[in-house]
Amino acid sequence: MAANANRNSANLRLYLLGSILVFWSAGICMRLVYLQIFSYGRYAHKAEREHERTEEIAPKRGIIYDRAGRELAMSVSVDSAFAIPSMIPDLGNTVSLIARITKSDPRELLARCKAARSFCWVARKADPGIADRIRSLNLRGIYFQKEPKRFYPKRDLAPQVIGYVGTDDGGLSGIEREFDDKLKGVPGSMIVQVDARNKWYASVEKQPEPGNNVVLTIDEQIQYIAERELAAAIAETHAISGTVIVENPHTGEILALANQPTFNPNVSREITPEKLKDHAVSDVYEPGSTFKLVTISAALEEHLTNPNEVFDCQMGSIVYNGMRIRDSKPHGLLTVAKVLAESSDVGSIKIAMRLGEDRFYKYIRAFGFGSPTGIELPGESRGLTKPVSRWSKVSIAAISMGQEIGISPLQLASLVSTIGNDGVAVPPRIVASTTPPQATPKLIRFQPAESHRVISSRTAAQMKAMMQDVVLEGTGKKAILEGYSSAGKTGTAQKVDPATGTYSRTKYVASFAGFAPINDPAIVVAVILDSAVGLHQGGQVSAPVFQRVAQQVLEYMHVPHDVDLPRDRQLLLARKQVKEEDLAENSPDHLGAPLELADDPAPAPAVPPVPPSVGASPGEASGVVRASLRQPEPNPPAMGDPQVSSAEPPPPAWAKGTANEVSQPTSGTIVLDVEQGGIVVPSFIGKTVRTAVETAQQSGLDLDVLGSGMGREQSPSPGTHVQTGSTVTVKFGR
């Protein structure tokens, strides 16, 4: 019995042990099934996170060119330092050393490295000096990767136009921001792996795709001229800011857009909100006397007056609805042309009263005020206009002389361009085209925006003649050019003091906008200076800037002279001499309240697009014309034409549909040569030495003569574009 009991007890223990082994094995199997099947993805992802990481590779950003194919913004390869935290024995000390070099926060950098054990950027797109210092430390676990970094080779040239990018290469202002989607490209990816021995391996999974290039309409040389002269004016007048715009009135191309103050986008510490502001498109100011161009051209277009009609300016004083307004100096009887030349506020008010509120407002909107121009730059202002229903009893008088309305400098340039372009408005544009990556823009096609007629050719011709009188006999005498005729209008407006909400007696916005030559304008130049100290009238401080910019740009563009140069240059200088008080124009009085934010303006009057000209040449019929070609303007009508009766005035030009034909090439495709601004080398082959020398002198070139007889060989070859004064070597033989 005892033996059986012992045997049963042993069997029981064996069964119990077997059961335990079976359950233990089953548990292990179930755990393995759970880990290998049900939790495989989670643990595989966790292991991958510990030992493998996918990092984005920044693509090479597209290049921004000027109209001649010169790089204004490009990307260069630089070193970026990254860390593999798991390979660094003393992470805290390593991070502290790097932070001291990069001048970053060591605590923030250490937190980033601890959060990502396999990969962490420690010096992204570092300057060469910083990268070399980090590399010289020979720190374990610190490695380098080439990345593209934005570089602006012209430094502080047109920074508000071009803009700048952040560390991640995202556009933050200017063209960089507006065309970010086209410039930035498609990023690639890189896999970084760390094995059990803490060795790392990197492989590119997807190559980045570079972004598209953007070609601007601005010319680097013209931009430099505008910025240099604007900087000189700011230094001389101590103005707080300023802007200069150079535009082609026929196509709307912006050739230069300069702003002060400025900055170097390569140096991030220089970038401040004040310097980033593009005053040309975002500033809104009361235009002052430059707005008289709208008042007078509207009255001429409606046949309510003519340039020779005489107005009694009442010795420079008028009472309108119980409010007195005075000119800067007493004027008696003035013709309409003299009202503009002398910038008489009294005369402008009388012309506006004859025009009436509704017709006046239609022309304000037809000229584009109260609407954005559509230029390809961020932050453009539409200006401030009030519908007629919100005008006060004195609004028509105030607006006629440039008060109670807000415009941008770009809108002022567009106004003058419309007059210079025979009454046809072409919206301004600053982007010529976009091109695919890795392609040099040798030839691009610029398509001007849809144009519309605002005033007739007759009215535009009358306005041109009167604006010339402003320069020759009025407040714009300091805008006289050498060898070129010029026309324009001065303006001086008081600023609103933000502290009191009233007009300041010491702060003014001085402006001058004009074009040259008169009969076929090649350029429009608008100059605005904000809060000049001392002399502050537009004719005193802005007109001289126009003169310097326009003179240099016209010579650079090789525009033929249309005015004979005086033999004695002193005669020309004497014409420019004028007493500063004779250039005063702004009234000491103001009608109505300071400029206020207006409600959404009523939609602008519908204006039909300009039809193609009749009898166009085959090249024009196909819609392709040379950008350098300018068609002659028809002879302007006589200034003394009899005044048309106002009983049944003909409709304005912008309401006549297709009745007014335009000959300017404003709606075709414009071909922009990359060598804009150079001299085309003529052919000297087959010419005698004497003829060759005369041809070279006429072209502005120096001739290096080898031999005698007839021209056989030359260098550079005919048709090459070279700078003024370049030497051409010609080999002569018999």
Buried (B, 14 or more C-beta within 10 A) or exposed (E): EEEEEEEEEEEEEEEEEEEEEEEEEEEEEEEEEEEEEEEEEEEEEEEEEEBBBEBEBBBBBBBBBBBBBEBBBBBEEBBBBBBBBBBBEEBEEBBBBBBEBBEBEBEEBBEBBEEBBBBBBBBBBBEEEBBEBBBEEEBEBBBBBEBBBBBBEBEBBBBBBBBBBEEEBEBBBBBBBBBBEBBBBEBBBBBBBBEEEEEBEBEEEBEBEBBBBBBBBBBBBBBBBBBBBBBEBBEBBEBBBBBBBBBBBBBBBBBBBBBBBBBBBBEEEBBEEEBBBBBBBBBBBBBBBBBBBBBBBBBBBBBBBBBBBEBEBBEBBBEBEEBEBBBBEEBEEBBBBBBBBBBBBBBBBBBBBEBBBEBBBBBBBBBBBBBBBEBBBBBBBBBBBBBBEEBBEBBBBBBBBBBBBBBBBBBBBBBBBBBBBBBBBBBBBBBBBBBEBEEEBEEBEBBBBBBBBBBBBBBBBBBBBBBBBBBBEBBBBBBBBBBBBBBBBBBBBBBBBEEEEEBBEEBBBBBBBBBBBBEBBBBBBBBBBBBBEEBBBBBBBBBBBBBBBBBBBBBBBBBEBBBEEBEEEEEBEEEBEBEEEBBBBBBEBBBBBBBEEBEEBBEBBEBBEBBBBEEBEEEBEEBBBEBEEBBEBEEBBEBEEEEEEEEEEEEBBBBBEEEBEBBBBBBBBBBBBBEBBBBEBBEBBEBBBEEBBEBBEEBEBEBEBEBEEBBBBBEBEEEBBBEEEBEBBBBBEE
